[in-house]
Structures are given as C-alpha cells and as structure tokens.
Amino acid sequence: MNRWRVLGDVWSGSWIGVALAVVASVVLTASAWAQDAPTPTADGLDGGVYLKRWLVLAPLPIFEGEPDANDEATQLAAFERDYLSEVGGETGVAPKAGDTVKVGDHEYSWALVESATDFVDLFAHTNETEFAVAYAYAEVQLDAATDTILGVGSDDAVVVWLNGEQIHRNWTGRAPGPDQDIVPARFSSGKNTLLLKVQNGILGWGFYFRPLDGKALEEPFLLAAQRGDLKSVKAMADAGVDLNATAAVGLTAYQWASVTGRAEVAAYLAERGADTTRPMPSYEALLNNLLGSVYDDEDDPAVSFLVARDGKVIYQNAFGHADVEGDVGATVETKYRIGSITKQFTATAILQLMEAGKIALDDPLSKFYPDFPRGDEVTVYHLLTHTSGIHSYTGDAEFIAHVTDYIAPADLVERIKTYEYDFDPGAQWMYNNSGYFLLGTIVAQVSGEPSLGAYFQKHLFEPLGMANTGSYVNQSPPENAAKGYSVANGETRLADDWDMSFAGGAGDLYSTVGDLHIWNEAIFHNKVLKPETLNMAWTPAKLNDGSQASAFGSGYGFGWMIGTARDLKTINHGGGLPGWSTYILRVPDHSVTVVGLTNAAPGLADPGGLSLRAAEFLLWQEMKPIETPVEDETVSADTYDDYTGIYNYVNAVLEVTRQGDQLFAQLTGQPRFEIFPRSKDVFFWKVVDAEVSFLRDENGVVVKAHHKQGGAEFDAPKLDDTTATVDSALYDAYVGEYDYGRFRQ
C-alpha cells in the first residue's frame, strides 16, 4: 500500500500536524507542448483511476512584488479572484492547448500536462514557484448521467467546478495526499467540463483527482469511520462501499469506529448491516500491522516499540533500520537518543536531593549562581515547571550554527546568563531547555558528583539495572547505537549530528525500550521517589496568579506531562531533535506503559501517535466514547467576522480567518483547517477532537477563546495586534508531546 495512506490522518488529542512531502514526476513531451494538442478528455469515469492529463495554466503570481508569507489578505484575495474573467471566467472557460490568458502585463498559455504518477506535480511544472495560482482543465465524456464521489487532494487551497458549477472549495494549507476531500458530484450525459484552481503557498504544489467507487472508496470510508465523520460515512455507504472492508491493521469500519470511541458511527454502520460479530484481531497483530505498514521499505529508518501491563511486557518488536547505509536492522536492544525524556530523569535527581535535604523547591537560582541576572526571583520550582521566564538557549540564533561542536557546561551557563527574560518568573508557561540545562548543572554541584551523567549512573541506572542507558557522548557512542536520519520528500538522509554536550539535563540521554520500561516500573512503584514526592511531580504547574499553566493544552509537572486520553489519565513525555523522536507513556489507572523510539525526525511517523494508538488498541473498552459533533446549519455566516483575529495560545497563536461562508483556524506552524458551527459562538474541528468557544464581553465583542481538547481546557485571550512573536526554535517543544498518529490504516 502507499505509505501516505498510513500517515495521512495525523490528528488526535493534541495540536500538531505532520507535513508529508510527496514526490512525483510530470512528463512533458514535445507533443504535449504542441499548439494543436487536443483538450484532455476522459472517456467515462473509472472508479479509483486518477485523472493525469490536464490543460494547465500556471504560474499566476499572487503578489505583484516580493511575496509576503504573512500577508494572508492578498492570498485570500487571489483565491477569490477570477483570473479567467476575460476568457469566459472560471464558470465558463473552455480552453485548448496553446490558448493564452493575459494577467496584468504578462501572458500565460494553457499547456497539456501528463503526469507519470497519480500526483500532478505543479511545483515541477513551474520550476518550483511559490505563492502562485494554477488552473487545470479536463473534460469527461459519458453516455449517461452519473452520480459519483470525487476524491480530491491538494497542496494547498483548491476549488472545483463541474460544468461551470462550483462543487467544492477548501481554503487550506497542507501537504497533498489522495482523497483528502470527499466531494459528491453529479455528471451529465455527454461532455462534462472540469476546472480546478489550486493555490500554492510555500514548498510543494499539486493535486490528486479521481472518481471513487467500489474498492477506491474503502480507504476514505475507513478513515471517515475512524475519525467519526458520520456525514462522509453515510455518503460513501449510499455510494455502495463495502461496509465490511478491512484496513491494513485488520479492522473493519465498524471496528475502527468502536475502537476510536465513535459510538454514533458504529451504531449507524450496524444499522446499515455491517458485520458486528467479526472477531477483533489479536493485539500483537494490530501493532505488527500498524508498525509494519509504516516501516516497510528497505531504506526506512527504525522504530523500536514496547507495551507492558501490570509490569509484564505484552508486546515488543522493532522495524526498519538502525543503520540504513550498513543495512543493520533495528531490534528492541537498539539504543536511541531520547531527547527530552531526559527531563524526567533530571527532575528525579533534583527530587532525590530534595528528599535528602540538600535542596528545596523554593531555593532561588542565585543560591547556585550568585551572579545570575534576576536569580533571586527564579526558584527551582520555576526551572522544573518551565515557568522561569529565562530565554531558552535553543531559541538563540547562534545555537544552530554551533550545535555540532562541543561546549563545556560552564560556558553554556554563561551564555544563558546573557539572555533577556521572556517574561517575569512565574507569570507564564513556556517550554524551556535553559531551565533543565541549569538543573542538570545544579545536580552535579549539590550532589558532589563530577557530572550529571555520573549522578545518573550511580543513583539511578546502576541501582535499577538500566545497563543500556547513559549520557550520550558523540566522541564515544555506545555499542548498538542507531544512527539518526531525516526523511523528507521521499528521501532518507543522515540528520545533523548535534553534539549532546549542548543538551545536558535537557536531553542528552540514550536508552532502549526495555530500559525505559524498567524506569517506568520503578518510578510508578515508588522505588525511586516517595509517593508524596511523586504527587508533587505529577501536579500541573501553577502560575503566580494561582491558575494552572497550560502546557500545549495539558498540564506540566516536574519533567512529566499530565493529560488525558478519552478521560483516562496519562503521564507522559516525548523527546526530539534532528534524527530522533521518542515517547514514553503511562496510563496509571491501568498500569500500562508504552515506549516508542525512532531514529528519524522528521520521520515516517511520530512515536507519540503510535504510543497513544497502542494504548487505545489495548484499553478502548475502558475509554469514554467520543461524541460526534453535528454542524448547526442555522448559524449564519454573517457572524463569522466577530471571531476573526489572533488568539494567544501561550506558545503559539491561533489565527481565525473567514473565507466567504467558511471559517478557518490555524495554529502557528500548522495547516489551516475549517471549523464548523456547533452552535452560536461554538465551533469544532472535523480533523481533530477539539472545540473552541468564542467568549464575548458585556458589549457582545469577542474577547477570548475557550479551547477544549483531549480533556484539557484553557482560555486564549484575543490579541489586539495582528502579529505576534513566537520562538520557532523551541528544542523538543513540539516533537513528541502530541498525538499526530491517528493513522488511517
């Protein structure tokens, strides 16, 4: 199967998305460019067969001068603009190869493009043009009127006209994948005209387009059932999809809906006659199918995976390569750099010293570094909870330039001292590697051990029997260590090799899935810290005003994230840096541990998503069903202007924009998605289980948003300014802390 099918659905209990690059080629032969080349015409609609021959008009630039990625108004205006108004307009154009269109002072020609793959790659066709518009035209000849469902995928925004009538529009920013949009359509007898408008932002550009029936409907149908998209499930059921089609993991649509808590979808499928008696696949088969369908090529990097319940390992396996060039397969003994999972070890060392009376949570930073600016205001508690306000050194512009070189801990501390504070200590929450690097040096200072790594070895790893864990030293890597890779545009490359001296207590450890299982069992059975100490460590941080700090929509304690998965409490943390993405999860009420370690970032999949899926496969019958929201079609789009603007999500901003009768929301660095009215002032996402309520003041003006997702809730004030400064280089902040692994198959 195509790998993108496994990775296509990348949303779940927390915000993040994965941009999946798709590489395809376009064949442009001499005859294809000929002036007398025919208009591309398909004789009939073949279900599942992509339309690959189009007349293309491109690139029509969005900006008159230098492109401005932040100027969304101009991009929206281009999306609304009819560039074809002089030649029949978007609703009436009927071009032939070689026909020209004048836009401004420039003339553009319709050219016949025939793609060698299912993906029509406009980026290649236009020499990698960004911020531009393309039109694609084709005709379909039918003997009789036909109702069908179209599968449309695009990068980025797309509009579709059939016989001059607009049947679909999606203002979005995304990487392309087949069947991202499911579009019901009615074709007439005789000639039918198709026109697509595909607008590009940055990077790739192109589209997929095909009619869906029979077998081709199955994957979108299974995805819709998994997501709880009842409207699409009904449409495809009406179109005759096999209700008992089976996904690559071995689940039918009814089983997917049941496992993911989509009770309304499961009930509908049962009512329509889906088989509700089919036995569920074994847990081992589910995970083998899930992981094996992602890591299935000869040049894939690796994942090592482990699941345990009540202290007993119930699943462990590895897929892919620890060393791609050397063709060395991964095993459960493969060692990975674990990034910010290190933080819970650093926090534990601090808490052990606290239990020994050598340090206190309210000790000021100045106790350990007397000359640290504002050191009297910053406490150990602030450092542990990312509320210190000290600027994270990984957000420094010089960091990337020197991160492959060794640095002495004292020198990095001196560098951190030079930064301006991001906010007053205790006033906000912001993921901060400076705090944990400082904590690592404090452990060495207070304990008398020569280094943080030495402390870990003596007080944690040796007593617990964690023989495969330690501080990573680039000059002498451990045996059986994986190499780190990046996977982008279909290509696997060695990642930049960061010198882990820059990570310290923020992220310098390596480990295996087995050792991290040992660690969780020891921690959660009070073999390392006292119960009352752990209760403090797993209590979400509080700010100066007494409110709970919002950490990516969850709570953050001392080196652990505290969240929920369908109302089950989770304690977890992820880690990531170029070449590495890792995750460790505990569901404490069911004594379940899941560990996923990968040696690629960006990679094929996120171990956080895989881990949450693995927990769901195991515990779905214990988890709360997810309500399927219903769109309130009585809410008038005339109110949408009330909601537009930028909302402060602390470590990012949510930008809400209106496009005609649609409302869109986009989190910093993530794709833009439409949100739908659940009721007046309350909107929901269809791609993720999230809801936002827009709250008004006494004058009826929207002043903040209330976000609900994955059991977490927080308020996000509306910002007066149209721009905000966000630290885009937060080390590990956005990797591993999120479930972007709600996989299709």
Residue, then its C-alpha position, 0 to 999 in steps of 0.5 A: m500500500n502507499r505509505w501516505r495512506v498510513l500517515g495521512d490522518v495525523w490528528s488526535g488529542s493534541w495540536i500538531g500536524v505532520a507535513l508529508a512531502v510527496v514526490a512525483s514526476v510530470v512528463l512533458t513531451a514535445s507533443a504535449w507542448a504542441q499548439d494543436a494538442p487536443t483538450p484532455t478528455a476522459d472517456g467515462l469515469d473509472g472508479g479509483v483511476y486518477l485523472k493525469r492529463w490536464l490543460v494547465l495554466a500556471p504560474l499566476p503570481i499572487f503578489e505583484g512584488e516580493p511575496d509576503a508569507n504573512d500577508e494572508a489578505t492578498q492570498l485570500a484575495a487571489f483565491e477569490r479572484d477570477y483570473l479567467s474573467e476575460v476568457g469566459g471566467e472560471t464558470g465558463v472557460a473552455p480552453k485548448a492547448g496553446d490558448t493564452v490568458k493575459v494577467g496584468d502585463h504578462e501572458y500565460s498559455w494553457a499547456l497539456v500536462e501528463s503526469a507519470t504518477d497519480f500526483v500532478d506535480l505543479f511545483a515541477h511544472t513551474n520550476e518550483t514557484e511559490f505563492a502562485v495560482a494554477y488552473a487545470y482543465a479536463e473534460v469527461q465524456l459519458d453516455a449517461a448521467t452519473d452520480t459519483i464521489l470525487g476524491v480530491g487532494s491538494d497542496d494547498a487551497v483548491v476549488v472545483w467546478l463541474n460544468g461551470e458549477q462550483i462543487h467544492r472549495n477548501w481554503t487550506g494549507r497542507a501537504p497533498g495526499p489522495d482523497q483528502d476531500i470527499v466531494p459528491a458530484r453529479f455528471s451529465s450525459g455527454k461532455n462534462t467540463l472540469l476546472l480546478k484552481v489550486q493555490n500554492g503557498i510555500l514548498g510543494w504544489g499539486f493535486y490528486f483527482r479521481p472518481l471513487d467507487g467500489k474498492a477506491l472508496e474503502e480507504p476514505f470510508l475507513l478513515a471517515a469511520q475512524r475519525g467519526d465523520l458520520k456525514s462522509v460515512k453515510a455518503m460513501a455507504d449510499a455510494g455502495v462501499d463495502l461496509n465490511a472492508t478491512a484496513a491494513v491493521g485488520l479492522t473493519a469500519y465498524q471496528w475502527a469506529s468502536v475502537t476510536g470511541r465513535a459510538e454514533v458511527a458504529a451504531y449507524l454502520a450496524e444499522r446499515g448491516a455491517d458485520t458486528t460479530r467479526p472477531m477483533p484481531s489479536y493485539e500483537a497483530l494490530l501493532n505488527n500491522l500498524l508498525g509494519s505498514v509504516y516501516d516497510d521499505e528497505d531504506d526506512p529508518a527504525v522504530s523500536f516499540l514496547v507495551a507492558r501491563d501490570g509490569k509484564v511486557i505484552y508486546q515488543n518488536a522493532f522495524g526498519h533500520a538502525d543503520v540504513e547505509g550498513d543495512v543493520g536492522a533495528t531490534v528492541e536492544t537498539k539504543y536511541r537518543i531520547g531527547s527530552i525524556t531526559k527531563q524526567f530523569t533530571a527532575t528525579a535527581i533534583l527530587q532525590l536531593m530534595e528528599a535528602g535535604k540538600i535542596a528545596l523547591d523554593d531555593p532561588l537560582s542565585k543560591f547556585y549562581p550568585d551572579f545570575p541576572r534576576g536569580d533571586e526571583v527564579t526558584v527551582y520550582h520555576l526551572l522544573t515547571h518551565t515557568s522561569g521566564i529565562h530565554s531558552y538557549t535553543g531559541d538563540a540564533e547562534f545555537i544552530a550554527h554551533v550545535t555540532d561542536y562541543i561546549a563545556p557546561a560552564d560556558l553554556v551557563e554563561r551564555i544563558k546568563t546573557y539572555e533577556y527574560d521572556f517574561d517575569p518568573g512565574a507569570q507564564w508557561m513556556y517550554n524551556n531547555s535553559g531551565y533543565f540545562l541549569l538543573g542538570t548543572i545544579v545536580a552535579q554541584v549539590s550532589g558532589e558528583p563530577s557530572l550529571g551523567a555520573y549522578f545518573q549512573k550511580h543513583l539511578f541506572e546502576p541501582l535499577g539495572m538500566a545497563n543500556t542507558g547513559s549520557y550520550v557522548n558523540q566522541s564515544p557512542p555506545e555499542n548498538a547505537a542507531k544512527g539518526y536520519s531525516v526523511a523528507n520528500g521521499e528521501t532518507r538522509l543522515a540528520d545533523d549530528w548535534d553534539m549532546s554536550f549542548a543538551g545536558g539535563a535537557g536531553d542528552l540521554y540514550s536508552t532502549v525500550g526495555d530500559l525505559h520500561i524498567w524506569n517506568e516500573a520503578i518510578f510508578h512503584n515508588k522505588v525511586l521517589k516517595p509517593e508524596t514526592l511523586n504527587m508533587a511531580w505529577t501536579p500541573a504547574k501553577l502560575n503566580d496568579g494561582s491558575q494552572a499553566s497550560a502546557f500545549g493544552s495539558g498540564y506540566g509537572f516536574g519533567w512529566m506531562i499530565g493529560t488525558a486520553r478519552d478521560l483516562k489519565t496519562i503521564n507522559h513525555g516525548g523527546g526530539l531533535p534532528g534524527w530522533s523522536t521518542y515517547i514514553l507513556r503511562v496510563p496509571d489507572h491501568s498500569v500500562t506503559v508504552v515506549g516508542l523510539t525512532n531514529a528519524a525526525p522528521g520521520l515516517a511517523d511520530p512515536g507519540g501517535l503510535s504510543l497513544r494508538a497502542a494504548e487505545f488498541l489495548l484499553w478502548q473498552e475502558m475509554k469514554p466514547i467520543e461524541t460526534p459533533v453535528e454542524d448547526e446549519t442555522v448559524s449564519a455566516d454573517t457572524y463569522d467576522d466577530y471571531t476573526g483575529i489572533y488568539n494567544y495560545v501561550n506558545a503559539v497563536l491561533e489565527v481565525t480567518r473567514q473565507g466567504d461562508q467558511l471559517f478557518a483556524q490555524l495554529t502557528g506552524q500548522p495547516r489551516f483547517e475549517i471549523f464548523p458551527r456547533s452552535k452560536d459562538v461554538f465551533f469544532w474541528k472535523v480533523v481533530d477532537a477539539e472545540v473552541s468557544f468564542l467568549r464575548d464581553e458585556n458589549g457582545v465583542v469577542v474577547k477570548a477563546h475557550h479551547k477544549q481538547g483531549g480533556a484539557e481546557f484553557d482560555a486564549p485571550k484575543l490579541d489586539d495586534t495582528t502579529a505576534t512573536v513566537d520562538s520557532a526554535l523551541y528544542d523538543a517543544y513540539v516533537g513528541e508531546y502530541d498525538y499526530g498518529r491517528f493513522r488511517q490504516 
